[in-house]
Structures are given as structure tokens and as C-alpha cells.
Amino acid sequence: MSKTFLRFEKPFWPVDEDWQEYLGPRHGAWAEWFCLAKTGPPVLVAFNGGARARAIEKATPADVRGEAMHALLAMFGHNTPAPVAIETTRWSRNRFARGCAARQVAAELD
């Protein structure tokens, strides 16, 4: 599971909603968003899983930003501001974590 954190100057989304769902053209891509602004900074966290997560973790920060903004623009319209900061977990690229424990469990089951 990859998480992409996007920080904004201020919320432009409904902060009373913890989750935002997006049904875009690519099944599961940028589909789940969690809001931290209710109790913290103006941050949206996007979740991607499986092969999509690994592709995002290999992508350049500019490409990740572009993909995330494409989804947000589709969700909230053309007045959606750009984030002031963006960060993506890269667990599958970490030689110690190597994705998650599920990969290790799957390997042990083979």
C-alpha cells in the first residue's frame, strides 16, 4: 500500500468528511483519500495498492504530483489549488521493509 501525502495552504474540500472516494478511468487508481484537516494540517492522503502502488513508488515526484492532481481536478473542479508539498511512501523500494509483511508471508506459503 502506497500513501501519498499532499499538503495545501488551506482545505478546499469538505473537512467534515474523513474520506473522499474517486471512481476514475483506471480502476482503483487514486480512489481513496483521507482528510487530516479535521484535527491537523490541511493534508489529503491518497492510498494506492498493488501494482499501482509499486508504479507510483517508482515514478518521479513530478509524475506522482501530476497523477494526483489529475484525480483531484476531476473530483473537485478546475479551481483546485496545487499542493505546497507532496511526499510518497516508498515501502516497496525500501530494502528493509520491501513492501510489507504480506510479501514475506506469501513467500513463506510457496
C-alpha positions in Angstrom: 0.0 0.0 0.0 1.4 3.3 -1.1 0.4 6.6 0.6 0.8 10.0 -1.0 0.5 13.0 1.3 -0.5 16.3 -0.2 -0.3 19.4 1.9 -2.3 22.5 0.9 -2.3 26.1 2.1 -5.9 25.6 3.3 -8.6 22.9 2.8 -10.6 23.3 -0.4 -12.5 20.0 0.2 -15.2 19.4 2.9 -13.3 18.8 6.1 -16.3 17.4 7.8 -15.8 14.3 5.6 -13.0 12.0 6.6 -12.9 10.0 3.4 -13.3 11.1 -0.3 -13.8 8.4 -2.9 -12.9 8.7 -6.6 -14.1 6.5 -9.4 -11.8 7.4 -12.2 -11.0 5.9 -15.6 -8.4 3.5 -14.1 -9.9 1.0 -11.7 -8.5 1.7 -8.1 -6.1 4.4 -9.1 -6.2 7.4 -6.7 -9.6 6.0 -5.5 -9.3 6.6 -1.7 -8.4 9.9 0.0 -8.3 10.6 3.7 -8.5 14.0 5.2 -6.2 15.0 8.1 -7.5 18.6 8.3 -10.3 17.9 10.8 -7.7 17.6 13.6 -4.5 18.5 11.9 -2.8 20.2 9.0 -4.5 20.7 5.6 -3.4 17.4 4.2 -5.1 14.8 2.0 -3.6 11.3 2.0 -4.2 9.2 -1.1 -4.0 5.4 -1.0 -2.9 3.1 -3.9 -2.4 -0.6 -3.7 -0.8 -3.5 -5.6 0.9 -2.9 -8.9 -0.4 0.7 -9.0 1.4 1.4 -5.7 4.6 0.0 -7.0 4.4 2.1 -10.2 3.8 5.2 -8.1 6.7 4.4 -5.9 9.0 4.2 -9.0 7.6 7.3 -10.6 9.3 10.7 -10.3 7.8 13.2 -7.8 6.6 15.3 -10.8 4.7 12.4 -12.3 3.1 11.5 -8.9 2.1 15.1 -8.4 0.6 15.2 -11.9 -1.4 12.0 -11.4 -2.7 13.1 -8.0 -3.7 16.5 -9.3 -5.4 14.9 -12.3 -7.6 12.9 -9.9 -8.2 16.0 -7.6 -9.2 18.2 -10.5 -11.7 15.5 -11.7 -13.1 15.3 -8.1 -13.2 19.0 -7.2 -13.0 21.0 -10.4 -10.7 23.4 -12.1 -10.3 25.7 -9.1 -8.4 23.0 -7.2 -5.1 24.5 -6.0 -1.8 22.9 -6.3 -0.3 21.4 -3.2 2.5 23.2 -1.4 4.2 19.9 -0.6 3.9 16.3 -1.6 5.5 13.1 -0.2 5.0 9.5 -1.2 5.9 6.4 0.9 8.2 4.1 -1.0 8.0 0.9 1.1 8.4 -1.4 -1.9 11.7 0.4 -2.7 13.0 0.1 0.9 15.4 -2.8 1.2 14.5 -3.4 4.8 10.6 -3.1 4.5 10.4 -4.5 0.9 6.7 -3.5 0.7 5.1 -5.1 3.7 4.9 -8.3 5.8 2.3 -9.7 3.4 5.0 -10.2 0.8 7.1 -12.2 3.3 4.1 -14.3 4.3 3.2 -15.0 0.7 6.8 -16.1 0.0 6.7 -18.5 3.1 3.5 -20.0 1.8 5.0 -21.1 -1.5 
